[in-house]
């Protein structure tokens, strides 16, 4: 038996599996986000530990016998969160999360002064990354910064409590912006740019390698016999890729979660920083990936549901009854800024072309289309790097809407495959990495299998030209709006 633990933003999910495909049990425990100021997003690190234990104990109640036989554990987690620890390994403050934009000035400073972040660390410096957050601490909370003994990412703080080891994996560490992506090791120069050193960084291993063993006291509490190994694991998207079998060059998935992601596996380091794409290490050896990110995917729909006082499920039912083809109304989904391709933390959302006749269905349709157009921007980044995916596997809560996937498929001109079950992808991917670590398995293809596909959504050819014209207008409007702000 194997456990996968995914430290998300909204909750911790734990899955128990026997072979990396068959889910024996799955439980979730909720988390809250602290937002003290506009653009701020934090969590109390020990809340992750409480939620992890709550989910594990739910598994224990229902699957006591199976849990006893766990041999390996994998970790997945939200990326980029800065968790600063003192010399006793206690958090100095709340963790600053991936969607926190307070460090936009520090990000701009690092990006302009240090070309190595783009050339060596593979990315434009954005506020979401860990490095500018550290510089913000130095500039705004110097007493905290001076006490930093070590910095861990969210899932790696949980690893510390589980094993006593300060360790991370290549994929999650890539998102700190302190990693030399090609060499798969810490960059002393990148760390120096934020007045930090390698001494303050955890050890790094491949996601499929052993990072430590579960403490006996915790194994006893969880009802596990012995001390199972804990794999390096991966950042949430790399772990999702492992759960979906996205490991070969050109394989790709699209995730419609709170944020939106298109993840493309590669055999080598392909920087595309100037287009706002992320180039990271994969969670498995000798593999990398390109990733395009939009910050408000289903979150745009959640926002609209709050404004309209309607359930998202009801809104999606309305979408199913709307005629094919683009709406006259347009929506920019930049509610929390944007990463790919604009790298603009200060951009904001907008409705355009609203008429007196516009109704709630028009608003719903335009929000769905606006997010879809943002995904088209993400695909164009891959085209610019000469590595456009032939197809995408769908993941995330928004992928439950076939109509939404149909619109995305049409505007990106890319078929989208719907798996029988992608609900547990990140946690399942973590568990699969736990299998590889516990078995010292090097044949990853036998474990990191693709899911069964129940349906393929293809572009609606007779609507492609209409959507392309609307997409071009939608793109032009971003530049026009930005000029008026400046």
Order of alpha helices (4+ residues) and beta strands (2+ residues): beta-beta-beta-beta-alpha-alpha-beta-beta-beta-alpha-alpha-alpha-alpha-beta-alpha-beta-alpha-beta-beta-alpha-beta-beta-alpha-beta-beta-alpha-beta-beta-beta-beta-alpha-alpha-beta-beta-alpha-beta-alpha-beta-alpha-beta-alpha
